[in-house]
Amino acid sequence: MLDLTPYIRPGDGIWWGQAGAEPEPLVNALLDQADSIGPVRAFMGLTWNERFAADLPDSLTVMSYGGLGQLRRLSRRGSLQVVPCNYSALPRLFARGLLPGDVGLVQVSAPDSAGLVSLGIGVEYVADALPHARTLIAEVNQRMPRTAGAPRLPLSAFAATVETDRPLREAPAREPDAVDRAIGALVAGLVDDGDTLQVGVGALPNAILAALSGHTDLGVHTGMITDGVLDLVEAGAVTGARKEIDQGLVITGAALGSSAMYDKLARFPVEFRPASYTHHPAVLARLRSLVAVNSALEVDLLGQVGAEVAGGVHVGAVGGQADFSRAASLTGARSVIALRSESRAGSTIVPALAGGVVTTGRADVDAVVTEHGVARLTGCTVGERARRLIAVAAPRYRESLERSLAEQEVVL
């Protein structure tokens, strides 16, 4: 195990990549050594590292842009500090020193013939944080693919490295069920041939991607890609031929999927770009064909979207939802929110957001889709929006939602 004490000082801020790009051997070394180093703060994103399901060192403060993966457990225990922000804001927050940034831990590919390493499947905020770190430490993983789109780095950029040959983490996801597939078919009906897609990750987004297999000349510009995107490229549905920018290319910041997907990335026209490109408002404004498809925990009768908090626990994030939803609704084609009509807590179409947090404002949502239909909201009055949302709620909740609507009549 690498001794981190020569590189990390008491009081330092540390960041690292997320999901399959998380440099777990380095992160685990930090967890083991944090108490001997002194108080440190850490910024991280989505993690599947089981170490974060257990108690953490007292000297370590964990920060994130949301409660994703194992971080939900930290939030439940009150051990996670969330920085609510749009994903597009992360580059600026690192540049201004508002996020932990003294030391960066990264997972990179093996060097190429020129001695340069790639950030692989996790370019996103990592590439934007790199220039502001005092010290960089790398896990050089023989199985991390070399990807195109972001500058490569010489090994001399790192104060220390560790060599590994381990499989990348695969995204844990359930298979889409009949409800997911029904929603996917409805969302596909809102997508025209030639549109450029932003789609999230998970079972429902996978069902949406599968439902698009009959489309032609689709483009992709998104924060994260999954197996479903490459399936559409293989099927000929995604060509990027009609994109206003980056024609012929799938643009993303990260990949979250299966090992088979990681292994074949190099054969596809996929470029990995930093968050300062993938989520930048000026870049998204050039995509006039942009269709943003995002998920949610709940939508209220005003059309406001909650995707972050459930039962007082951070289980999601603002992430790129607000960035893409606003761009798609304002300068692109359309902004879609897709969600199942029911959750364990009850109806997901609600009189008021139970989580108490608005992730995406009502003016940035063009349509809400459940398995019961499509609520088209653009150009509708407040009252009509509410009635359309009730029409796509689970049938057993519609009467109570109608009563709530009547009680809110003065406001509506």
Secondary structure, 3 states (H helix, E strand, C coil): CCCCCCCCCCCCEEEECCHHHCCHHHHHHHHHHHHHHCCEEEEECCECCHHHHCCCCCCEEEEECECCECHHHHHHCCCEEECCCCHHHHHHHHHCCCCCCCEEEEEECCCCCCCEECCCCECHHHHHHHHHCCEEEEEEECCCCCCECCCCEEHHHCCEEEEECCCCCCCCCCCCCHHHHHHHHHHHCCCCCCCEEEECCCHHHHHHHHHCCCCCCEEEECCEECHHHHHHHHHCCECCCCCCCCCCCEEECEECCCHHHHHHHHHCCEEECEHHHHCCHHHHCCCCCEEEEEECCEEECCCCEECCEECCEECCECCCHHHHHHHHHHCCCEEEEECCCEECCEECEECCCCCCCCCECHHHCCEEEECCEEEECCCCCHHHHHHHHHHCCCHHHHHHHHHHHHHCCCCC
